[in-house]
């Protein structure tokens, strides 16, 4: 009787864990090429319908994401990089810029010829307001050592990570490898999420 009870408890615990794991399942959503080019130093992506431009990025996916990650095939130059949001969640559509030290969001690859940038959206002071809207856009601001631009950064691929699997499925978007909240949290811990500095205002 006791053995049967123990087995039953184990099965209940296993089912509980399985349900919790499924509930926390997240995916990465590839972004593809830039859909917002402000200038050579500022390029990014629009959600579908932003500026009357049709894109493959539904607002529901963007606003549910934990962050942005992109791989580069060159070592970045200079000290700083910026993440900029604009959306109807912030009255007046202000230029919501977070500038950070490259060293806080970049992880070099083993070959030393590139690596990965990881931005945690929750570290951006305007993210909560932005994601509360219904449409918007975001970009990367990069100027290298003063003469560089986004193209010299050598972006190979970019994606939103930490998107709930159910949201991605409902939106019908292509997804990358399935991950879990715990793994996404580990990525954020490694990246540091970005120490905010405001030493430079990029031109619109």
N, C-alpha and C positions, 0 to 999 in steps of 0.2 A: 504493500500500500504506500509506504513511504517512498519507495523507488519510483512508483508510478507518479506520485505527487511531484517528486523532484524533476522527473522528465517533463511533466506538464508545465512546471514553472520555467524550465529551460526553453521549451517551445514558445511560451508566451513572451519571454524576454527576447528570443530570436525574432519573433514576429514584430515586436515593438521596435527593435533596432532596425529591422528591414524597412518598416514603415517610415521611421524617422529619416533613414538614409535616402529613401525615395523623395521625401518631402524636401530635403536639402540639396537634391541633385541640381547641378548647374551645368551650363554649357558655354563654350566660347562661340562667338558669332563673327565670322570673317567680314571685314569691312570693304575689301576691294580697293579700287583706285579712289583718289580724292574726288569729292563732289563739291567741294568748296575751296576755291583758290582766291585768296584775298590779295596775295602778292607772292613773290618768290620765297619769302621767308615765313609765310603764314599760309598753310594749307591744311585742309581737314575734310569734314564730312557733314552733309545736311541730312536731317531726317526727312522722310518722304513728304513732299509738298512744301517744304521750306523754300521761300523765295520763288514759289511756283515752279520748283524743279522736282521732277519725279525721281526718286532714288529707291534703292532696295533696303533702306533702313527704316523700319516702322518706329514711330515714337515709343510705342509700348516696350520695344526691345531696348532702345537706348536708355530710357528712363528707369528701367529695371536693372541695368548693368551695374556691376561693382566698380568697373574701371576699364581703362584702355591699356593695351600692351602692343608694342610693335618691335619687330626685329630689324636690325640694321647690319649691313655688311662692311661697315667702316667704323673706326673708332671716332666718337664725337670729339669735336674741338671746342674750345671755349669753356666757359663755366656754367652757363645758364640755359634753360629751356623753359618754354611756357605752355600752359594749357589754357585755352580760352573757350568760354561758353557764351552763347547768345541765345535767348529764348523768350517766349512770352510769359514765362513764369516769373521773370523779374521786370517790374513795371518800367517802361521806357526802353526796354531792350538794351541795357548797358553792356559795355565791353567788359565781361567778367573774366579777368585775367588772374591766373595764379602762376607766378614765376618761381622756379625752384632751381636748386643746384643740381647739375647733371649727375653728380656723384651720389645723390640720394635716390635717384629713380632709374639708374642704369646698372646692369649687371654684365660684365665682360664675359665673352665666351672663352672656352679653353684655349682656342688658337690665338686669341688676342687680336683678332682682326674684325671685331664687331661685337654684337651682343644684343641685349633686350632692354627696352625701356618699359617700365610699368608705372602707371598712374592710378592711384586709388581715388576715385571720384569723391569719396566722402571727405577727403582732406581739402577739397576745394571749398572755400568759404561760402560760395554761392550755389553749391550743388543742391541743397535741399530745396531752394527756391526754384532753381532751373527744372528739376525733375517733377516739380508740382505743376508745371505748365502742360502744354499740349503740342508744342512744335518748337524746333530749335536747331542749332548747329554747333559744332565744336571744331577747334583746330589746334595744331601744334605750331608754336612760334620758335624758330631756331635761326640763329645767325652765326653759329660757329665761332671762329676767331675774329670775326668782324667782316670777313669777305664771303663766308659760307651762306648757304641757304638750305631749304628742305631737301632739294635734290642731292646736294653734296653729303647729306646725312646718310644716304644709301638705304632707304627703307625698302625692305624685302616683302614684308607682310605686316598686316595690322588687324587687330580684332578687339571686340569688346569681350571681357571675361566676366564670369559670375552672373550670367543671365539665367534666371530660373528656367529649367527645361520646359516647364509647362507654358511659359510665356513665349519661348521660341517656337514651340510646337503650334500654339494657337496662331502665331503670326506667320507661320509657314516659311520661316527663313532657314537658310543653310546654316549648319552648325559645325563646329570643330569637335575635338575629342571631349568626351564627357569628363567632367571633374566633379569635385565635391567642395562644399563650403570650407571644410577644414584645409583642403589643398590650396584653395584660393587665398585663405587667410595666411597660409605659410608663405605664399608668393608676396603678399603685401608686407609681411614681417621682414622678409629678406630685402625688399626694395626700400623699406622705410617710408614709403608713401609720399615723400617729398617734403623737405623743410621749406616753408614759404618765405620768399624774399620779395621785396617790391622795389628793387633798385632801378628798374627800367620799365618804361611804358612803351609797348610796341604800338606803332602807328596802325590805325585802322585802314 
